[in-house]
Amino acid sequence: MRGKARIAASAALLLALSACTADAEQPLRGVLTTPTDIDLDWRDTRPGIAGHVLEFATEEAGPYTVLRYLAPHVTSYRHPDLMPHTTFHYRLRSYRGPTVRPVRLDHPDRIRFTWSDHFADEDGFLLELRKKNSDRYDPVAVLAPNTEATEFVFLPGEQHATYRIRAFVLGEQSNVVRLTTGEQLRSALGAQRKTLSASSQCASSSTTCSRGARERAWYIASICSA
């Protein structure tokens, strides 16, 4: 599109300079913290990195699914309540790109943002939020390329936050981490629950179910089969 600034060329130059040390400077590590919880962490000190995309797959060849877009200050992530006896593959991709301040229109329950797409070759846009009294932005929405408007339903404390739009280009990917889950903790606790009273069993089951419902927002896997 005429008049658009190309962001891929400058990003490609940075990628070329860092390609030979990509694995050394942003190694992805993982550990099976519990039989069905995986903790991941990484380090990336290269200049110009705007954030990372964490992806996973259950097959070595993919397809990979995005877990989350993460700001550069975020260096760890827990993937909870996973399917037992399953091998998970993880990889990390960096992204770069400029930001613009969108035009903002407030509504009682949401905010509408508009901006002009003066960029080319972007892989998409991120809506980033900086809470009041904070100096860090975090991605809160992912938008398609060539987008120039979006609406955001804010949570308590987010209405008076500062927002910006980032046109991002995906970079190189990290090493792949492979981990295989074990038996669900619920199965291991089954024998112990048989010794509890009927009321205790109900309370324990309810606690387990409610905790799993909150934590599996990024991966649809129920820990309650009954």
Order of alpha helices (4+ residues) and beta strands (2+ residues): beta-alpha-alpha-beta-beta-beta-beta-beta-beta-beta-beta-beta-beta-beta-beta-beta-beta-beta-alpha-alpha-alpha
